[in-house]
């Protein structure tokens, strides 16, 4: 079962990017898209939405006011705020209203996925047991902590690394960087950066195919 996501964003291009990012995670599916908070509240009143990904600055009703209305109307949904705003007042207001995460534009694909995984981890912890004890409560509250980045070099995100490694595990032989990029939804430059890191730490091997009839092709596989 996939979680239903509502995207609330007045910029059509940003909304499209958000939808593409959501669809790359098999745990989630987009159930709707709204241009402003008023429309979002109408949508939420018609059916269940698990997660709302919402911009702060929108016409008619901004994201902060919409979030307040979501809480007042007791809609059973979590919210990730997305905004170009970096003022502490907006951040503080939305955190008090219980957002699951807060993304500053322009955000990276990897950081967007971390926000989705924070939500999924919380939902999994909540639904794992019908009986609450202190250990279970502590697990729910701290469920997002496992997504804090390990001590990786700058530009290496754990979630993206796992995504590439998972694809490589499915391959029986050597795989090109272009093939990796196409299947995991990353740019060729990003894939090369990650593969160079994996080769450097010894978790992957690389080879060069000179029989392409053109420019040599770099191939990779897990060590």
Secondary structure, DSSP 4 states (H G I P E B T S, - for coil): -PEEEEEE-S-HHHHHHHHHHHHTSTTEEEEEEESSHHHHHHHHHHS--SEEEEESS-SSS-HHHHHHHHHHTT---EEEEEES---HHHHHHHHHTT-SEEEESSPPHHHHHHHHHHHHHHHHHHHS-SS--HHHHHHHHTGGGGGS--SPPTT--HHHHHHHHHHHHH-SS-EEHHHHHHHHT--HHHHHHHHHHHHHHTSEEEEEE-TTSSS-EEEEEE-
